[in-house]
Amino acid sequence: MPPVSGLIEPLFAYHHFVPQGPPPYGCAITGGAFYNPSPRCNGDPPYGFPSSYIGQYFFLDLCGGWIYTMDPNQIDVTSPFGFHKISLFASDIHGANSGDSGATYLTIGPDANLYYISRTDGAVYQIRYPASLAPTIGTQPSNRLVGQGWPAAFAVAASGVPPLSYQWQRGTTDIPGATSAIYVLENPQVANDNGATFRCVVTNAYGATTSQSTTLTVIPQQPPTPTMTVVTPHPNHYYFAGDTISFSGSAIDPQDGQLPPSALAWAIMFEDHAASNPNHHAQPFFGPVRGITGGTVTIPTSGETDPDVWYRIFFAAVDSYGLSQITFTDVMPAHAQLSAATSPGNLKVRVDGAPTHTPDNFWSVINLTHNIGVDTPQVLNGLTYDFYSWSDNGARFHDITTPANNASYIANFWKRPGFGTITANPNPVQATNGASAVTELFWSSGQTTRVEVHRDSPSGLLVGRTGPGTF
């Protein structure tokens, strides 16, 4: 396809969510930087990375758990689109195994190393080369307070050259089977476990690092029991965009009895994709808010158009001993299927600004707003078409509100008339009375589907008819 005037072609593009073609795959570029650090001094190496990385563009994806480099001076000869050459630099960066790396804001530090922020735990991560390839601890395990018999969970977040191996220790002794980033001590007892310390040793082929020790406090008291009620306009906790959802709750504590509002807290997360989906990610929607027994939230009617979204409502209670318990419930969307098509078919439409071939069938949350439109004119099979109306009488670009039932929207186009020339050889042709004469007709329009020859005028006697070509 020839370049389009006024349009700058992308240097590189990749598929989102569904793997199509070669990697990488992801959901959104959330950070990028050219590696052009200032030379260092005091006898340090001139750069943190080998000189082959100078001038390379590093970029990362929110959901992919990877960092790639792009060479701005080298074209990938295998790319059908003439993209620049890319190379995988790092994979399985923090949180990737749990589905959402949460990686954002990639930058080059004054020490010539790479840094990025993890939205998952709020930590800043460093990637350095080649001073140490051994693991580094990003999030240290924290002290835990639990009531007797309630499980105590400890977690560590580490980065480094994969694969990473984990080994939890009680004190300095390995715990059999505790070989993941999270360790849960089931049924801790005051007599046996109060005051115990735990730490994690993270190892890869280049070395090992040990987390800080964390202390477990076990008390005989028991945590409160929170009870939550969520009211939605539709059965089974389904929502439409624009709905108002109400929530309320209370908590009973074995020691303190009915807990006051000051002991309660709420938070609502907006979730995209199922928690088991590798592309799952979440963002705060409400709170956290403390000191209330309930409230209401209104689901927006615009914004995220992905149909695979939902809300998780958390309710927490903390008693006077510091013991807490959290409960949650999920509110799921109700869907309808929409279709955007054209007449004639196979022209293109834009759904929420993105061009797509027709018919485009897609799911949407009921009452959610989408924008549909078409570019005009459009060319298909050498013919030119002009837009003239939508089936719902909307403007060429207009918003639609997803109805409760499936719906179709059709953009109607007129085909422009074809223009060309017609010649005859010989021209003119002469015939005497009672004799026949022969001439050959030629026409140039590629849009011509039929040619007729009439005597004297278009309404005169039909002499001959043919399809495309000559006769």
C-alpha positions in Angstrom: 0.0 0.0 0.0 1.5 3.4 -0.9 2.2 5.9 1.9 -0.8 8.1 2.8 -0.1 11.8 2.5 0.2 13.5 5.9 0.5 10.1 7.8 3.7 9.0 9.5 4.0 5.3 9.4 4.7 3.5 12.7 8.3 2.4 13.4 7.0 -0.8 15.1 3.6 -2.2 16.1 2.5 -5.4 17.9 -0.7 -7.3 18.6 -2.6 -6.8 21.8 -4.2 -9.5 24.0 -4.7 -12.2 21.4 -1.5 -13.7 20.0 -1.5 -13.1 16.2 1.8 -13.5 14.3 5.2 -13.2 16.0 5.7 -11.8 19.5 5.6 -9.6 21.4 2.0 -9.5 22.7 0.6 -7.2 25.4 -2.0 -4.6 26.2 -0.4 -1.2 26.4 3.0 0.5 26.2 3.5 2.2 29.5 7.1 3.2 29.4 10.0 3.8 27.0 13.4 5.5 26.9 16.4 5.8 24.6 19.6 4.5 26.1 21.8 7.5 25.9 23.2 8.0 29.4 25.8 10.6 30.3 29.4 9.1 30.7 30.2 8.4 34.3 33.4 9.4 36.2 35.5 8.4 39.2 37.0 5.4 37.4 33.6 3.8 36.7 32.9 2.2 33.3 31.7 4.7 30.7 28.2 3.2 30.7 26.1 0.9 32.8 25.3 -1.4 29.8 27.6 -2.6 27.0 28.1 -0.1 24.2 25.9 -2.1 21.8 22.9 -0.8 23.7 23.7 2.9 23.1 21.0 4.6 21.1 18.6 1.7 21.5 15.0 2.4 22.5 13.8 0.3 25.5 10.0 -0.1 25.9 7.8 -2.2 28.2 4.2 -3.3 28.3 1.8 -3.1 31.2 0.5 -6.7 30.9 3.3 -8.4 28.9 5.9 -8.7 31.7 8.6 -7.9 29.2 11.0 -5.2 28.0 12.1 -5.1 24.3 14.7 -2.9 22.6 14.2 -1.3 19.2 17.1 -0.3 16.9 16.1 3.1 15.3 18.8 2.6 12.7 18.0 -0.9 11.5 15.0 -2.2 9.5 13.9 -5.8 10.0 14.2 -7.3 6.5 11.7 -10.0 7.5 8.9 -7.6 8.4 6.3 -7.2 5.7 5.6 -3.7 7.0 9.2 -2.4 7.1 9.2 -2.2 10.9 12.5 -1.5 12.8 14.3 -4.4 14.3 13.4 -5.4 17.9 15.0 -7.7 20.4 13.8 -9.2 23.7 15.7 -7.7 26.6 13.9 -9.0 29.7 11.0 -11.2 30.4 9.0 -12.2 33.5 9.7 -8.9 35.1 8.0 -8.3 38.4 4.5 -9.7 38.7 4.4 -11.2 35.2 3.6 -14.7 36.6 0.5 -13.3 38.4 -0.9 -11.9 35.1 -0.2 -8.2 35.5 3.3 -6.9 35.7 2.0 -3.4 36.5 5.2 -2.1 35.0 5.1 1.6 34.2 7.5 4.6 33.5 10.7 3.2 32.2 13.7 5.6 32.5 17.5 5.7 32.5 18.9 6.7 35.9 21.9 8.9 36.5 23.9 5.7 37.2 23.2 4.6 33.6 20.9 1.7 34.8 17.3 1.1 33.8 14.5 1.8 36.3 10.7 1.2 36.2 7.8 1.4 38.6 5.6 -1.5 39.5 2.0 -0.5 40.0 1.4 -3.9 41.6 3.4 -3.1 44.8 4.4 0.6 44.3 8.1 -0.3 44.3 10.8 1.1 42.0 12.9 -1.6 40.3 16.4 -1.3 38.9 17.9 -3.3 36.1 21.6 -3.2 36.1 24.2 -4.7 33.8 26.7 -6.3 34.3 27.6 -5.4 37.9 25.4 -8.1 39.3 23.0 -10.5 37.6 22.1 -12.1 41.0 18.5 -11.6 42.2 17.4 -8.4 44.0 14.6 -8.1 46.5 12.0 -5.5 45.5 9.3 -6.0 48.1 10.4 -7.4 51.5 8.1 -9.6 53.6 6.3 -7.7 56.4 5.6 -8.6 60.0 2.4 -10.4 60.6 -0.2 -10.4 63.4 -2.7 -13.2 63.5 -5.2 -14.8 65.9 -4.4 -18.3 67.0 -5.4 -20.8 64.3 -5.6 -18.3 61.5 -3.2 -18.7 58.6 -0.3 -16.3 58.3 1.0 -15.4 54.8 4.4 -14.0 53.9 5.4 -12.8 50.5 8.5 -11.5 48.7 8.9 -9.9 45.3 12.3 -10.4 43.6 13.8 -9.6 40.2 16.8 -11.0 38.3 17.8 -13.3 35.5 15.2 -16.1 35.4 14.6 -18.7 36.5 14.4 -17.6 40.1 14.2 -20.2 42.9 12.7 -19.5 46.3 13.3 -21.1 49.7 11.6 -19.9 52.9 13.4 -20.3 56.2 12.2 -20.3 59.7 15.0 -18.5 61.5 17.9 -19.9 59.4 16.4 -23.4 58.8 14.8 -24.3 55.4 11.1 -25.0 55.5 10.4 -28.1 53.5 8.2 -27.4 50.5 8.2 -23.6 51.0 9.6 -22.9 47.5 7.4 -20.2 46.0 7.3 -16.4 46.4 4.4 -16.8 48.9 4.6 -18.9 52.1 1.5 -19.6 54.2 1.8 -21.0 57.7 -1.4 -22.8 58.5 -2.8 -23.0 62.0 -0.2 -21.0 64.0 -0.3 -21.4 67.7 0.7 -19.0 70.5 2.8 -21.6 72.2 4.8 -22.7 69.1 4.8 -19.8 66.7 4.5 -16.5 68.5 7.7 -14.6 67.9 9.0 -16.9 65.1 10.9 -15.2 62.3 10.8 -16.0 58.6 12.9 -15.0 55.6 13.3 -16.0 52.0 16.4 -16.9 50.0 16.1 -16.1 46.3 18.6 -17.8 44.0 19.4 -17.9 40.3 22.4 -19.1 38.2 24.3 -15.9 39.1 23.9 -15.9 42.9 21.5 -15.6 45.8 20.1 -12.9 48.0 18.2 -13.2 51.3 15.2 -11.1 52.3 15.0 -9.3 55.6 13.6 -11.4 58.5 10.0 -10.8 59.5 8.3 -11.6 62.8 5.1 -13.4 63.4 3.0 -12.4 66.3 0.3 -14.9 67.4 -2.3 -13.9 70.0 -5.1 -16.0 71.5 -7.8 -13.5 70.4 -9.8 -14.0 67.2 -10.4 -11.6 64.3 -13.7 -10.0 63.6 -16.2 -11.3 61.1 -17.3 -8.7 58.5 -20.7 -9.2 56.8 -21.4 -7.2 53.6 -24.5 -6.5 51.6 -24.4 -5.3 48.0 -27.6 -4.1 46.3 -27.6 -3.8 42.5 -30.5 -3.0 40.2 -30.4 -6.4 38.5 -30.4 -9.9 39.9 -27.3 -11.9 40.7 -25.1 -8.8 41.0 -25.2 -7.9 37.3 -24.9 -4.2 36.4 -25.6 -1.9 33.5 -23.4 1.1 32.8 -24.9 4.0 34.6 -26.3 1.9 37.4 -26.0 3.0 41.0 -24.8 0.2 43.3 -25.2 0.4 47.1 -23.2 -1.4 49.7 -23.4 -1.7 53.4 -21.8 -3.8 56.1 -21.1 -4.6 59.8 -18.7 -6.6 61.8 -18.9 -8.7 65.0 -15.8 -9.3 67.0 -15.4 -12.1 69.5 -13.8 -9.8 72.0 -15.2 -6.3 71.2 -18.7 -7.2 70.0 -20.3 -5.0 67.4 -17.5 -2.9 65.8 -18.0 0.9 65.3 -17.8 2.5 61.9 -14.3 3.7 62.7 -13.2 0.0 62.5 -14.5 -0.5 59.0 -13.0 0.2 55.6 -14.1 -0.1 52.0 -12.4 -0.3 48.6 -13.6 -1.1 45.1 -11.3 -2.2 42.3 -12.1 -2.0 38.6 -11.0 -5.2 37.0 -10.1 -5.9 33.4 -10.2 -9.6 32.3 -10.6 -12.5 34.6 -8.1 -12.9 37.4 -6.8 -16.1 35.8 -6.2 -14.3 32.4 -2.5 -13.4 31.7 -3.7 -9.9 30.7 -5.6 -9.3 33.9 -5.1 -5.9 35.5 -6.9 -3.7 38.0 -7.2 -0.1 39.1 -8.7 1.7 42.0 -12.3 2.8 41.5 -13.4 3.8 45.0 -11.5 4.3 48.2 -10.1 3.0 50.3 -12.4 4.8 52.6 -12.6 4.2 56.4 -15.2 5.1 59.0 -18.4 4.3 57.0 -20.9 1.5 57.2 -21.8 1.8 53.5 -22.3 4.0 50.5 -23.2 4.1 46.8 -21.2 4.3 43.6 -22.3 5.0 40.0 -20.9 2.9 37.2 -19.7 5.2 34.4 -21.3 5.1 31.0 -18.1 5.9 29.0 -14.4 5.1 29.2 -13.2 1.5 29.0 -14.9 -0.2 26.2 -13.6 -3.7 26.8 -16.6 -6.0 27.6 -14.5 -8.2 29.9 -14.6 -5.9 32.9 -16.1 -6.2 36.4 -15.9 -4.7 39.9 -14.6 -6.3 43.1 -15.9 -4.7 46.4 -13.7 -5.2 49.4 -14.9 -4.8 53.0 -12.4 -4.9 55.9 -12.8 -4.8 59.7 -10.1 -4.3 62.3 -10.6 -4.9 66.1 -9.0 -3.3 69.0 -6.2 -5.9 69.1 -5.2 -5.1 65.5 -6.7 -8.3 64.1 -8.4 -7.9 60.8 -10.4 -9.9 58.2 -11.4 -8.9 54.7 -14.3 -10.1 52.6 -15.2 -9.3 49.0 -17.8 -9.7 46.4 -17.8 -9.3 42.6 -20.3 -7.3 40.5 -20.4 -8.5 36.9 -21.6 -6.7 33.7 -24.7 -7.5 31.6 -23.9 -7.7 27.9 -25.5 -7.2 24.5 -23.9 -7.9 21.1 -23.6 -5.0 18.7 -22.9 -5.2 15.0 -21.5 -2.4 12.8 -21.9 -3.1 9.0 -22.1 -1.3 5.7 -24.3 -1.4 2.7 -22.8 -2.5 0.3 -20.8 -4.8 2.5 -17.1 -5.1 3.1 -16.4 -1.4 3.5 -14.8 -0.1 6.8 -16.3 1.4 9.9 -14.7 3.0 12.9 -15.8 1.7 16.3 -14.5 3.9 19.2 -12.1 5.5 16.7 -10.5 2.2 15.5 -11.0 1.2 11.9 -12.4 -2.3 11.4 -13.6 -4.4 8.6 -17.3 -5.1 8.4 -19.4 -6.7 9.6 -17.8 -6.0 13.0 -19.7 -8.0 15.7 -18.7 -7.1 19.3 -20.0 -7.4 22.8 -20.6 -4.4 25.0 -21.8 -3.7 28.5 -25.4 -2.6 28.4 -25.9 1.2 28.5 -22.2 1.8 27.7 -21.5 4.5 25.2 -19.6 3.8 22.0 -18.8 6.0 19.0 -19.3 4.7 15.5 -18.5 6.3 12.2 -17.1 5.9 8.7 -14.6 7.5 6.5 -15.8 8.8 3.2 -15.2 8.3 0.4 -14.0 4.7 0.4 -12.7 2.6 -2.5 -13.6 -1.1 -2.9 -12.6 -3.2 -5.9 -11.8 -0.1 -7.9 -15.2 1.5 -7.2 -15.7 4.6 -5.2 -18.4 4.9 -2.5 -19.8 7.9 -0.6 -21.5 7.7 2.8 -25.0 9.1 2.9 -26.8 7.7 6.1 -26.8 5.4 9.1 -29.6 3.0 9.7 -30.3 4.8 13.1 -30.3 8.2 11.3 -27.2 9.3 13.3 -24.5 11.6 12.0 -21.5 10.2 10.1 -19.7 10.0 13.5 -22.1 9.6 16.5 -22.4 8.1 19.9 -24.7 5.1 20.5 -25.9 3.7 23.8 -25.8 -0.1 24.0 -29.4 -1.3 24.3 -30.5 -4.2 26.5 -30.9 -6.4 23.4 -28.6 -7.1 20.5 -28.6 -4.4 17.8 -27.1 -3.7 14.4 -26.0 -0.4 12.9 -25.6 -0.1 9.1 -23.8 2.7 7.3 -25.3 3.2 3.8 -23.1 4.3 0.8 -23.8 5.4 -2.7 -21.6 4.2 -5.5 -20.2 7.0 -7.6 -21.1 6.7 -11.3 -18.3 5.5 -13.6 -16.8 7.8 -16.3 -14.9 6.9 -19.4 -14.6 7.2 -23.1 -16.1 5.3 -26.0 -14.7 5.2 -29.5 -15.4 3.4 -32.8 -13.0 2.2 -35.5 -13.8 3.1 -38.2 -15.7 6.2 -37.1 -17.9 7.3 -38.7 -19.2 4.1 -40.4 -21.1 4.5 -43.7 -23.5 2.0 -45.2 -25.4 2.2 -48.5 -29.1 1.4 -48.7 -29.6 -2.4 -48.2 -25.9 -3.0 -47.4 -24.3 -3.7 -44.0 -21.4 -1.9 -42.4 -19.0 -3.0 -39.6 -17.3 -1.0 -36.9 -15.6 -1.9 -33.6 -16.4 -0.1 -30.3 -14.0 0.4 -27.5 -14.7 1.8 -24.0 -12.3 2.7 -21.2 -14.2 2.8 -17.9 -13.4 -0.1 -15.6 -16.8 0.4 -13.9 -18.7 -0.4 -17.1 -20.8 -3.5 -16.7 -22.9 -3.3 -19.9 -22.9 -1.5 -23.2 -25.9 -1.1 -25.5 -26.0 0.3 -29.1 -29.3 2.0 -30.1 -30.2 3.5 -33.5 -30.6 7.2 -33.6 -31.0 7.8 -29.8 -30.9 5.9 -26.4 -34.6 5.3 -26.8 -34.2 4.0 -30.4 -34.1 0.5 -31.7 -31.7 -1.7 -29.7 -29.0 -2.9 -32.2 -26.7 -4.8 -29.8 -25.8 -5.4 -26.1 -22.6 -6.7 -24.5 -20.8 -6.9 -21.1 -17.4 -5.5 -20.2 -14.9 -5.6 -23.1 -15.4 -4.8 -26.8 -17.7 -5.8 -29.5 
